[in-house]
Amino acid sequence: MRTTLLFFSMMLAIMSHGQNDQDRLMIKNFFDDALTGKQSYLWLEDLCEIGPRLSGSKTSLDAIHWVKSVMDTCGFDTAYLQPVLVPHWERGAREKATLTDRNGNSYELSLLAIGGSVGTPEGGLRGQVIEVQSIDDLDHLKAEEVKGKIVFYNPPFDQRNISPGSSYGANVIVRSRGAIAAAKKGAIASLIRSVGSSYDDAPHTGTGNYLEGLDSIPAAALGVQSAEKLHDILALDPTATIDLSMHCQWFDDAPSYNVIAEVRGAEFPDEIIVMGGHLDSWDISDGAHDDGAGCMHSLGALKLIVNQGVKPKRTIRAVMFINEENGTRGGIAYADSALAKNEKHIAAIESDAGGFSPRGFGMTASDDKRSKVESFLSLFPRNTISYISRGGGGVDIGPLHRADGTPMLGLIVDGQKMFDLHHSPNDVFETVHFRELELGTATMAGMIYLLDQYGL
Ligand SMILES: [Zn+2]
């Protein structure tokens, strides 16, 4: 009895060892193909040439049709558009802010309207400025100290976090909620120091919010150097004023689409594994890292799998979601459709952290499932991914996860440079390194391949 058991467990070990070698070889092939073929990188270049892809814009539709036409050449089973109605906001003519001190010296500040902001009244507005570090600081001021002024939130980016995303997360509330807090005190506009990690003058936009029943006041982000200039001038002259003009406008919701590529499973076609990024970007850059990279990671990963002649057991989708930046309508539409069709997703993976070197995945699922995915790590080449951390996923796959509990994973990359570029005019194709991008694509392919082979 004992001998038989020992024999079987030895056989199992040998077989799984052989299986591991095969998996390791397949994953190595993905990396070789990605690094020599550079397909994701070449696609990303084409995507970036189309222009910025803010939801509702003509260029976003151009990008949607371009990506669908690329999918049609890839040998997938199908590629299709999933209709989504998206919010439509436009910046209009570039915003302008002129700071003037009591001696009549004036300085042009570099700024971008925060996404969704209202414009200034015809002819612009002028006001004195009150500087605070946080919404909490503002809340402690008396309304008469703020009324009729421009609130200026100037919290510095905390450089001490090894993961700059934590510092971004700590400060981004002034972008998302600053105009609400300022309007509550009677301010006429809200300015923030850009939530970015670099020391330059490129402003970083991003989405902001208003509260129904409260005045919507213009909201904009200053470049870090402009924020410091404003701080220095205010220290010398608290009566300095800013002339602000912004021309943003809201329009009716616009027709748009998620773009979906699919390879059907041979054994369990009803079990779906979905991966994706968001095709929309802010309107002031290529959105190369955010999130052209994640889109091309996903599309490229599916292509790598097909290139190896893999016939997946389960159905694999690559989804380019629309409207992550200012509405999440694409992610919601995908989840609604999955629910309506009673689809069963076994995993959802998002790449939305930039086209930098992959480091690991964050995963929101039970500990059992996370342990299973952890056991895959040894199959990846050294210096690629080395951990599966607890928590994480993505904004676009969040609605699916919340609707039916689909386990979700988010690709984690080396994030040191992301918040230098994120939502700023500097997020352009030239800042993407082809090896770093392709390592991410191959990592996504490897993870999808293993989830397909072994389920979850
Ligand atoms: Zn993004």
Residues whose N, C-alpha, C, O or C-beta is under 5 A from the ligand:
A	BS01	ZN	D290 D291 D352
